[in-house]
Amino acid sequence: MEKMRLEYPNPQFERKDWTNLNGEWEFEIDKSVSGKERELFKKAHLDGKINVPFCPESKLSGVEDRDFLECVWYRRDIEIPADKKGSRVVLHFGAVDHIATVYINSVEVCQHVGGYVGFEVDITDYLNDGVNSLCVCAEDDTRNPLFGHGKQSRKYDSWRCYYTRVTGIWQTVWLEYVPATRIKNFRVYPNIENSTLAFTAELLGKATLKAVATYEGKVVGNTEFKCVGGHVSGSIALSELHLWEVGEGRLYDLTLTYGEDEVKSYFGMRSLAFDGVKFLLNGKSVFQRLVLDQGFYPDGVYTAPNEEALINDIKISMDAGFNGARLHQKVFEPRFLYHCDKMGYMVWGEYGNWGIDYSDISALPGFLDEWLEIIERDFNHPSIVGWCPLNETWDVNGRKQDDRLVASLYKATKAVDVTRPCIDTSGSYHVLTDIFDFHDYNQNVDNFRDMYAKATIEETLEAYPKYHTKSAGRQCPYIHNQPSFISEYGGMRWDIDNYGGWGYGDAPRTVEEFIERYRGLTDTILDNPNMFGFCYTQLYDVEQECNGLYTYSRQPKFDMKVFKEINERKAKIEE
């Protein structure tokens, strides 16, 4: 099998001494979910092969089994280089869906719950000299209502806006060789008014933390602190200020050293704020021209075949005149966010919450822990301009959503990150939210204009019973002058690959009709002085859902210059 995805998986926390474990692993499907009882972790060899980090449902994995895979096993040998014997050996997994149990030499070393974010474990004390066995059990019940699975289908086949499932390892696996005294984690807080970068760091052992910031190779700031109690905080005064803006990443490099440990990172200098209904980036009103990006790939499902595919998804979006995306119902890998940072591309971080029973408060622990891990992992990305833990929380089998569940997620998000806005549940049944957003797939331009050309958001809500508090009786009332935007609209079907052609409403009959409908819907939002953005559904087709501006293979369906011209027109709120 061809070894793929060889790049370092997390450029925000990069160490030089590492080993990529992607490539061929032994593999076995545990149909009876009895592998632990049968002690498969002690087995010398598993029956099959798989290409990591691609999920077994994908073509690139070499397995391509799209049935329900409730339990799968992985195994491979690892050997630590002789010159690393004095180091601590840390094993990293970018993501394993959904419950991962890890064994070294038949001994369980950790278990992690959550399919969207990575985890690590120090395996030094479990290693023998020479060859060691690494085994992973991944359990994934897509029908479990206490876990979120995003757009993974809970039927045998894909259908409507539900797609191929993802089981097991789907991001890079790697080893790092680190000293015992080392950097555990850090956060950065840019302050453009004072040209400073504040930071906090979690540390292991006693040493002096040194931080050096450079811009295009030139040192522009440095500082150092002695660690007391495993935690330090401070700031770096920057001699040069280069702003992170739309289309211009202007990233600084950051080197952190702590004893013998060295971590390479980067940061962007930008500020986020709302002035009434206006979204401000670096103090200027910026209209968020977003598109829905679901992060699926024809050959890799959740996993891009290579780094070029990650970059291309941002490029084709910008070619169509979008300046950012809602990363929808999936947590995207750090390498993708790195390129968003580099290219000045705004994104909203979202959890893959679909599949959860929102009427059952006992579902909260199943994803609250993972959501907090996601915020911790992605906090330093300048491209992330907001959080959205939930999308479209509806009633479940006649049971009303438990508002405590929604409110708890909002409160937890704001407790760990006060620097970004949070939408509690995008599109419906808000409980506590910084932003009041709308989902509207109305395909009639005149009706759409009648709804969203109102003088105030209050008038829009009065005209739209779905969102009106008195008639819906479900969600918190709109607060006067609260930021608002239409975070899903469009979804027009245009099927040229004959996948099945599902989309929202009646499909346009001609290219001209498609463009004019797109223009009419989008112009309505751009002309609304109370809307700070839009998000069009969607960037590219995903399997049978054929409402993208590009095909699933990322080929343009239309002349993208036309859409670029429509999307980039100055919005009323920017005047």
C-alpha positions as CSV (number, residue, x, y, z in Angstrom):
1,M,0.0,0.0,0.0
2,E,1.1,3.5,-0.8
3,K,2.0,5.5,2.3
4,M,0.2,8.8,2.3
5,R,-0.3,11.9,4.5
6,L,3.3,12.3,5.5
7,E,3.2,15.9,6.5
8,Y,3.4,16.9,10.2
9,P,-0.2,16.8,11.4
10,N,-0.3,19.8,13.7
11,P,1.7,22.9,12.6
12,Q,0.6,24.8,15.7
13,F,2.5,22.4,18.0
14,E,5.4,20.9,16.0
15,R,8.4,19.1,17.3
16,K,11.3,17.9,15.2
17,D,11.7,14.4,16.7
18,W,8.8,12.4,15.5
19,T,7.9,9.3,13.5
20,N,4.9,9.1,11.1
21,L,3.0,5.8,11.6
22,N,0.7,6.2,8.6
23,G,0.7,3.4,6.0
24,E,0.0,-0.3,6.1
25,W,-1.4,-1.7,9.4
26,E,-2.9,-5.1,10.1
27,F,-6.7,-4.9,10.3
28,E,-9.7,-6.9,11.3
29,I,-13.5,-6.3,11.5
30,D,-14.9,-7.5,14.8
31,K,-18.5,-8.2,13.7
32,S,-19.6,-9.7,17.0
33,V,-17.9,-6.9,19.1
34,S,-16.3,-9.7,21.1
35,G,-12.6,-8.9,20.3
36,K,-11.8,-7.8,23.8
37,E,-13.3,-10.9,25.3
38,R,-11.3,-13.0,22.7
39,E,-8.2,-10.9,23.5
40,L,-7.4,-9.8,20.0
41,F,-4.9,-7.4,21.5
42,K,-2.7,-10.4,22.2
43,K,-3.0,-11.8,18.7
44,A,0.4,-12.0,16.9
45,H,-1.2,-10.9,13.6
46,L,-4.7,-9.7,12.4
47,D,-6.3,-11.1,9.3
48,G,-6.3,-8.2,6.9
49,K,-4.6,-5.0,5.9
50,I,-5.6,-1.3,5.9
51,N,-4.0,1.9,4.7
52,V,-3.9,4.3,7.7
53,P,-5.2,7.1,8.2
54,F,-8.1,6.3,5.9
55,C,-11.3,4.8,7.4
56,P,-12.2,1.3,6.3
57,E,-15.3,2.6,4.5
58,S,-13.1,4.5,2.1
59,K,-11.5,3.5,-1.2
60,L,-8.1,4.7,-0.1
61,S,-8.1,2.4,2.9
62,G,-7.9,-0.6,0.7
63,V,-10.9,-2.1,2.6
64,E,-13.9,-0.2,1.3
65,D,-16.5,-1.9,3.4
66,R,-19.5,0.4,3.8
67,D,-21.6,-1.7,6.0
68,F,-22.1,-0.8,9.7
69,L,-18.7,-1.5,11.4
70,E,-19.4,-1.4,15.1
71,C,-15.9,-2.6,16.1
72,V,-12.6,-2.8,14.2
73,W,-9.1,-3.7,15.2
74,Y,-5.7,-2.4,14.1
75,R,-2.2,-3.7,14.8
76,R,1.4,-2.9,13.8
77,D,4.9,-3.2,15.1
78,I,6.9,-0.2,16.3
79,E,10.5,0.0,17.2
80,I,12.1,3.0,19.0
81,P,15.4,4.3,17.4
82,A,18.4,3.7,19.5
83,D,19.2,7.4,19.8
84,K,15.8,8.1,21.3
85,K,16.1,5.6,24.2
86,G,16.6,8.4,26.8
87,S,13.4,10.3,25.7
88,R,9.8,9.9,26.7
89,V,7.8,8.3,23.9
90,V,4.4,9.9,23.3
91,L,1.9,8.2,21.0
92,H,-0.5,10.6,19.2
93,F,-3.8,9.9,17.3
94,G,-5.3,12.7,15.2
95,A,-8.8,11.2,15.5
96,V,-10.3,7.8,16.0
97,D,-14.1,7.3,15.6
98,H,-15.5,6.7,18.2
99,I,-14.2,4.9,21.3
100,A,-10.5,4.0,21.1
101,T,-8.8,1.6,23.3
102,V,-5.0,1.4,22.9
103,Y,-2.7,-1.5,23.8
104,I,1.1,-1.7,23.9
105,N,2.5,-5.2,24.1
106,S,-1.0,-6.5,25.0
107,V,-1.4,-4.0,27.9
108,E,-4.1,-1.4,27.8
109,V,-2.5,2.1,28.1
110,C,-5.5,4.4,27.5
111,Q,-9.1,4.8,26.3
112,H,-10.5,7.9,24.6
113,V,-14.1,8.7,23.8
114,G,-14.9,11.0,20.9
115,G,-14.4,10.6,17.2
116,Y,-13.5,14.2,16.2
117,V,-10.5,15.2,18.2
118,G,-7.1,13.7,18.9
119,F,-5.5,12.3,22.0
120,E,-2.0,11.3,23.2
121,V,-0.5,8.9,25.7
122,D,3.0,8.5,27.1
123,I,3.9,4.9,26.3
124,T,7.5,4.9,27.5
125,D,7.0,2.6,30.5
126,Y,5.2,0.0,28.4
127,L,7.9,-0.4,25.8
128,N,10.4,-3.2,25.5
129,D,13.8,-3.1,23.8
130,G,13.4,-4.0,20.1
131,V,10.0,-4.6,18.4
132,N,6.8,-3.6,20.2
133,S,3.2,-4.4,19.4
134,L,0.8,-1.5,19.0
135,C,-2.9,-2.5,18.9
136,V,-6.0,-0.3,18.7
137,C,-9.7,-1.3,19.1
138,A,-12.2,1.2,17.7
139,E,-15.9,0.9,18.7
140,D,-18.4,3.0,16.8
141,D,-22.2,2.6,17.1
142,T,-23.6,5.2,14.7
143,R,-27.1,4.6,15.9
144,N,-26.3,5.5,19.6
145,P,-28.3,8.6,20.5
146,L,-25.9,9.6,23.2
147,F,-23.1,10.4,20.7
148,G,-22.9,12.8,17.8
149,H,-22.0,11.4,14.4
150,G,-22.6,14.3,12.1
151,K,-23.7,13.5,8.6
152,Q,-22.9,9.8,8.8
153,S,-25.8,7.8,7.6
154,R,-27.8,5.8,10.2
155,K,-29.4,3.8,7.4
156,Y,-27.5,1.2,5.4
157,D,-27.1,3.4,2.3
158,S,-26.4,7.1,2.0
159,W,-29.6,9.2,1.5
160,R,-30.5,12.9,1.2
161,C,-28.0,14.8,3.3
162,Y,-26.6,11.7,5.1
163,Y,-23.4,10.1,3.7
164,T,-20.9,7.3,4.1
165,R,-20.0,6.3,7.6
166,V,-16.6,6.7,9.2
167,T,-15.1,4.1,11.6
168,G,-11.8,4.0,13.4
169,I,-8.6,5.9,12.6
170,W,-9.2,8.7,10.1
171,Q,-6.3,11.1,10.9
172,T,-2.5,10.7,11.2
173,V,-0.9,8.5,13.9
174,W,2.6,9.5,15.1
175,L,5.2,9.1,17.8
176,E,7.1,12.0,19.4
177,Y,10.3,11.7,21.4
178,V,10.3,14.3,24.1
179,P,12.1,15.2,27.4
180,A,10.4,14.7,30.7
181,T,10.5,18.4,31.3
182,R,8.4,19.8,28.5
183,I,5.6,22.0,27.2
184,K,2.2,20.5,27.6
185,N,0.0,23.2,26.0
186,F,-0.3,26.9,25.5
187,R,-2.7,29.6,24.4
188,V,-2.1,32.9,22.7
189,Y,-4.2,36.1,22.9
190,P,-3.3,38.7,20.3
191,N,-3.8,42.4,21.2
192,I,-3.5,44.6,18.1
193,E,-4.1,47.8,19.9
194,N,-1.0,47.4,22.0
195,S,1.0,45.2,19.6
196,T,1.4,42.5,22.1
197,L,0.8,38.8,22.3
198,A,-0.3,37.5,25.6
199,F,0.0,33.8,26.3
200,T,-0.5,31.1,28.9
201,A,1.4,27.8,29.0
202,E,1.0,24.5,30.9
203,L,4.3,22.9,31.6
204,L,5.8,19.7,33.0
205,G,8.9,19.9,35.2
206,K,10.9,22.9,36.3
207,A,12.8,25.1,33.8
208,T,12.6,28.5,32.1
209,L,10.2,29.1,29.3
210,K,11.6,31.1,26.4
211,A,9.3,32.5,23.7
212,V,10.6,34.1,20.5
213,A,8.4,35.6,17.8
214,T,9.6,36.2,14.3
215,Y,8.1,37.7,11.1
216,E,9.5,36.6,7.8
217,G,12.7,35.5,9.6
218,K,13.2,38.6,11.6
219,V,13.0,38.6,15.4
220,V,10.2,40.9,16.5
221,G,9.8,40.0,20.1
222,N,10.9,37.6,22.9
223,T,10.5,37.0,26.5
224,E,11.2,34.3,29.2
225,F,9.7,33.1,32.5
226,K,10.6,30.7,35.2
227,C,7.9,28.1,35.8
228,V,6.2,28.0,39.1
229,G,3.5,25.3,39.7
230,G,3.4,24.1,36.1
231,H,1.8,27.2,34.7
232,V,3.0,30.6,33.4
233,S,1.4,33.6,31.8
234,G,3.0,36.6,30.2
235,S,3.2,38.7,27.0
236,I,5.5,39.5,24.1
237,A,5.9,43.1,23.0
238,L,6.0,43.1,19.2
239,S,8.3,45.6,17.3
240,E,6.2,45.2,14.1
241,L,2.5,44.8,13.7
242,H,1.2,42.8,10.7
243,L,-2.5,42.2,10.7
244,W,-4.3,38.9,9.9
245,E,-7.0,39.9,7.4
246,V,-9.3,38.4,4.9
247,G,-7.1,37.0,2.1
248,E,-3.9,37.8,3.9
249,G,-2.7,35.5,6.7
250,R,0.5,37.4,7.6
251,L,1.4,34.8,10.2
252,Y,4.2,35.2,12.7
253,D,6.4,32.2,13.7
254,L,6.6,31.4,17.4
255,T,9.3,29.2,19.0
256,L,8.9,28.0,22.5
257,T,11.7,26.3,24.4
258,Y,11.5,24.8,27.9
259,G,14.6,23.1,29.1
260,E,15.5,20.8,26.2
261,D,12.0,20.8,24.7
262,E,11.4,23.0,21.7
263,V,8.0,23.6,20.0
264,K,7.5,25.4,16.7
265,S,4.2,27.3,16.3
266,Y,2.8,30.4,14.8
267,F,0.1,33.1,15.4
268,G,-1.9,35.8,13.7
269,M,-2.6,39.3,15.0
270,R,-6.3,40.1,14.7
271,S,-9.2,41.3,16.8
272,L,-12.9,40.1,16.7
273,A,-15.8,42.2,17.9
274,F,-19.4,43.1,17.3
275,D,-20.6,46.7,17.2
276,G,-24.3,46.3,17.4
277,V,-25.2,44.2,14.3
278,K,-21.8,44.7,12.6
279,F,-19.1,42.1,12.7
280,L,-15.7,43.8,13.1
281,L,-12.4,42.3,12.1
282,N,-9.5,44.5,13.3
283,G,-12.1,47.3,14.0
284,K,-13.5,47.3,10.5
285,S,-16.9,46.1,9.4
286,V,-16.4,42.9,7.4
287,F,-19.3,41.0,5.8
288,Q,-18.9,37.2,6.2
289,R,-19.4,35.7,2.8
290,L,-19.4,32.1,3.9
291,V,-20.1,28.7,2.2
292,L,-21.0,25.4,3.8
293,D,-18.0,23.0,3.7
294,Q,-18.7,19.4,4.9
295,G,-15.2,18.0,4.5
296,F,-16.0,14.9,2.6
297,Y,-13.9,13.4,-0.2
298,P,-14.9,10.8,-2.8
299,D,-11.9,8.5,-2.1
300,G,-11.1,9.3,1.5
301,V,-14.6,10.1,3.0
302,Y,-13.5,12.2,6.1
303,T,-9.8,12.2,5.1
304,A,-8.3,14.2,2.3
305,P,-6.0,12.1,0.1
306,N,-3.2,14.7,0.4
307,E,-2.4,18.2,1.6
308,E,-3.0,19.6,-1.8
309,A,-6.7,18.6,-1.5
310,L,-7.0,20.6,1.7
311,I,-5.5,23.7,0.1
312,N,-7.7,23.3,-3.0
313,D,-10.9,23.3,-1.0
314,I,-10.0,26.8,0.3
315,K,-8.8,28.0,-3.1
316,I,-12.0,26.9,-5.0
317,S,-14.1,28.7,-2.3
318,M,-12.1,31.9,-2.7
319,D,-12.3,31.6,-6.5
320,A,-16.1,31.7,-6.1
321,G,-15.9,34.9,-4.0
322,F,-16.3,33.4,-0.5
323,N,-14.1,34.7,2.3
324,G,-14.8,31.8,4.7
325,A,-16.8,28.8,5.6
326,R,-19.0,27.0,8.1
327,L,-17.1,23.8,8.7
328,H,-20.3,21.8,8.9
329,Q,-21.1,18.8,11.1
330,K,-17.5,17.8,11.3
331,V,-14.4,18.9,13.2
332,F,-11.7,19.5,10.5
333,E,-8.1,18.4,10.9
334,P,-5.5,20.9,12.2
335,R,-3.6,20.8,8.9
336,F,-6.7,22.2,7.1
337,L,-7.1,25.0,9.7
338,Y,-3.4,25.8,9.3
339,H,-4.0,26.6,5.6
340,C,-7.1,28.7,6.6
341,D,-4.8,30.6,8.9
342,K,-2.2,31.1,6.1
343,M,-4.7,32.1,3.5
344,G,-6.7,34.5,5.6
345,Y,-9.9,32.4,5.4
346,M,-12.5,32.8,8.1
347,V,-14.2,29.7,9.5
348,W,-16.7,28.7,12.1
349,G,-15.8,25.7,14.3
350,E,-18.7,23.3,14.6
351,Y,-19.4,19.9,16.3
352,G,-20.8,16.9,14.4
353,N,-23.9,16.8,16.7
354,W,-26.4,15.1,14.5
355,G,-27.6,11.8,15.9
356,I,-27.8,13.0,19.5
357,D,-31.1,12.8,21.4
358,Y,-31.4,16.4,22.5
359,S,-34.4,15.6,24.7
360,D,-32.2,13.5,27.0
361,I,-29.9,15.5,29.3
362,S,-27.9,12.3,29.9
363,A,-26.6,12.8,26.3
364,L,-24.6,15.8,27.5
365,P,-21.5,14.0,28.9
366,G,-21.2,12.1,25.6
367,F,-20.0,15.2,23.8
368,L,-19.4,18.0,26.2
369,D,-16.0,16.6,27.1
370,E,-15.1,16.2,23.5
371,W,-16.4,19.7,22.6
372,L,-14.1,21.2,25.3
373,E,-11.2,19.2,23.9
374,I,-12.0,20.7,20.4
375,I,-11.9,24.3,21.7
376,E,-8.7,23.6,23.5
377,R,-7.1,22.0,20.4
378,D,-8.2,24.8,18.0
379,F,-8.1,27.9,20.3
380,N,-5.0,29.4,18.7
381,H,-6.2,29.4,15.1
382,P,-6.7,33.0,14.0
383,S,-9.0,31.8,11.2
384,I,-11.7,30.6,13.6
385,V,-14.0,33.5,14.1
386,G,-16.8,31.7,16.1
387,W,-18.0,28.5,17.7
388,C,-21.2,26.5,16.9
389,P,-21.5,23.4,19.1
390,L,-24.9,22.5,17.8
391,N,-26.7,22.7,14.4
392,E,-30.5,22.4,14.1
393,T,-31.5,20.8,17.3
394,W,-35.1,19.5,16.8
395,D,-37.5,17.6,18.9
396,V,-36.9,13.8,19.0
397,N,-39.8,11.4,18.5
398,G,-42.3,14.0,19.9
399,R,-40.1,14.8,22.9
400,K,-39.0,18.5,23.2
401,Q,-35.3,19.3,23.2
402,D,-34.0,19.7,26.7
403,D,-33.0,23.4,26.8
404,R,-30.6,22.7,29.7
405,L,-28.4,20.7,27.3
406,V,-28.2,23.6,24.8
407,A,-27.6,26.2,27.5
408,S,-24.9,24.1,29.2
409,L,-23.0,23.9,25.9
410,Y,-23.2,27.6,25.4
411,K,-22.1,28.4,28.9
412,A,-19.2,25.9,28.8
413,T,-18.0,27.4,25.5
414,K,-18.0,30.9,26.8
415,A,-16.3,29.8,30.0
416,V,-13.3,28.5,28.1
417,D,-13.2,31.0,25.3
418,V,-14.5,34.6,25.9
419,T,-12.7,35.8,22.8
420,R,-15.1,34.5,20.2
421,P,-18.9,34.6,19.7
422,C,-20.9,31.4,20.1
423,I,-24.1,30.3,18.4
424,D,-25.7,27.8,20.7
425,T,-27.6,25.9,18.0
426,S,-27.5,27.2,14.5
427,G,-30.8,27.6,12.7
428,S,-33.4,26.6,15.3
429,Y,-34.5,26.7,18.9
430,H,-32.0,29.1,20.3
431,V,-31.7,29.0,24.1
432,L,-28.6,31.2,24.9
433,T,-26.8,32.7,22.0
434,D,-24.6,35.6,21.0
435,I,-26.0,35.5,17.4
436,F,-29.5,35.0,16.2
437,D,-29.1,33.1,12.9
438,F,-31.6,31.8,10.3
439,H,-31.7,28.7,8.0
440,D,-34.0,29.3,5.0
441,Y,-34.1,27.2,1.8
442,N,-36.9,29.2,0.2
443,Q,-36.3,29.0,-3.5
444,N,-38.7,31.8,-4.5
445,V,-36.7,35.0,-4.8
446,D,-39.7,37.3,-4.4
447,N,-40.8,35.5,-1.2
448,F,-37.3,35.5,0.1
449,R,-37.0,39.2,-0.6
450,D,-40.3,39.9,1.1
451,M,-39.0,38.1,4.2
452,Y,-35.5,39.6,4.5
453,A,-35.8,43.0,3.1
454,K,-37.5,44.2,6.2
455,A,-36.2,47.3,8.1
456,T,-35.5,45.4,11.3
457,I,-34.9,41.8,12.3
458,E,-37.9,42.1,14.6
459,E,-40.1,42.7,11.5
460,T,-38.6,39.7,9.8
461,L,-39.4,37.5,12.8
462,E,-43.0,38.8,12.9
463,A,-43.3,37.8,9.3
464,Y,-41.7,34.4,9.7
465,P,-43.7,32.1,12.1
466,K,-40.9,29.5,12.1
467,Y,-38.7,31.9,14.1
468,H,-41.3,34.0,15.8
469,T,-41.3,33.4,19.6
470,K,-45.0,33.8,20.1
471,S,-46.0,31.2,17.5
472,A,-43.1,28.8,17.9
473,G,-43.1,29.2,21.6
474,R,-39.7,27.5,21.7
475,Q,-36.7,29.7,21.7
476,C,-35.3,32.8,23.4
477,P,-36.5,36.1,22.1
478,Y,-34.5,38.1,19.7
479,I,-32.6,40.9,21.5
480,H,-32.8,44.3,19.8
481,N,-29.6,45.1,17.8
482,Q,-28.4,41.5,18.3
483,P,-26.0,40.3,15.4
484,S,-27.9,38.2,12.9
485,F,-27.2,36.4,9.6
486,I,-28.6,33.7,7.3
487,S,-26.3,30.8,8.0
488,E,-27.9,28.4,5.5
489,Y,-29.7,29.2,2.3
490,G,-29.7,28.2,-1.4
491,G,-29.0,24.5,-1.7
492,M,-30.1,24.5,-5.3
493,R,-29.8,21.2,-7.1
494,W,-27.7,21.0,-10.2
495,D,-26.7,17.4,-10.9
496,I,-24.1,16.8,-13.7
497,D,-22.5,13.6,-12.3
498,N,-25.8,11.7,-12.0
499,Y,-25.2,10.8,-8.3
500,G,-28.9,11.0,-7.7
501,G,-29.6,14.7,-7.7
502,W,-30.9,15.5,-4.2
503,G,-31.2,19.2,-3.3
504,Y,-33.6,21.7,-1.7
505,G,-36.8,22.7,-3.5
506,D,-37.3,22.7,-7.3
507,A,-34.1,22.7,-9.3
508,P,-33.5,25.5,-11.8
509,R,-34.0,24.4,-15.4
510,T,-31.2,26.3,-17.0
511,V,-27.8,27.7,-16.1
512,E,-29.3,31.2,-16.5
513,E,-32.1,30.4,-14.1
514,F,-29.7,29.0,-11.6
515,I,-27.5,32.2,-11.7
516,E,-30.4,34.6,-11.5
517,R,-31.9,32.7,-8.5
518,Y,-28.5,32.7,-6.8
519,R,-28.1,36.4,-7.5
520,G,-31.6,37.3,-6.3
521,L,-31.2,35.4,-3.0
522,T,-27.7,36.6,-2.3
523,D,-28.5,40.3,-3.2
524,T,-31.3,40.3,-0.7
525,I,-28.9,39.4,2.1
526,L,-26.2,41.8,0.9
527,D,-28.8,44.6,0.8
528,N,-30.0,44.0,4.3
529,P,-28.4,46.5,6.7
530,N,-29.0,44.3,9.7
531,M,-27.2,41.1,8.4
532,F,-23.5,40.7,8.9
533,G,-23.1,37.7,6.7
534,F,-24.5,34.7,4.8
535,C,-23.6,31.1,4.3
536,Y,-24.6,29.4,1.0
537,T,-25.3,25.7,0.9
538,Q,-22.9,24.4,-0.4
539,L,-19.4,24.5,-1.9
540,Y,-19.3,21.0,-3.6
541,D,-21.6,18.1,-4.0
542,V,-21.4,15.3,-1.4
543,E,-22.4,11.9,-2.8
544,Q,-26.1,12.1,-3.7
545,E,-26.5,15.7,-2.4
546,C,-26.0,17.6,-5.6
547,N,-26.4,21.2,-4.6
548,G,-22.8,22.3,-4.7
549,L,-21.3,25.0,-6.9
550,Y,-18.6,22.3,-7.6
551,T,-19.0,18.6,-8.2
552,Y,-17.9,16.1,-5.6
553,S,-14.6,15.8,-7.4
554,R,-14.2,19.6,-7.1
555,Q,-14.9,20.4,-10.8
556,P,-16.7,23.8,-11.3
557,K,-20.3,23.4,-12.6
558,F,-20.4,27.0,-13.8
559,D,-18.2,30.0,-14.6
560,M,-17.0,30.9,-11.1
561,K,-16.3,34.4,-12.1
562,V,-20.0,35.0,-12.2
563,F,-20.4,33.9,-8.6
564,K,-17.3,35.8,-7.5
565,E,-18.8,39.0,-8.9
566,I,-22.2,38.4,-7.1
567,N,-20.6,37.4,-3.7
568,E,-18.0,40.1,-3.5
569,R,-20.4,43.0,-4.1
570,K,-20.2,45.5,-1.2
571,A,-22.8,44.7,1.5
572,K,-25.0,47.4,2.9
573,I,-23.7,46.7,6.4
574,E,-20.1,47.5,5.2
575,E,-21.0,51.0,4.1
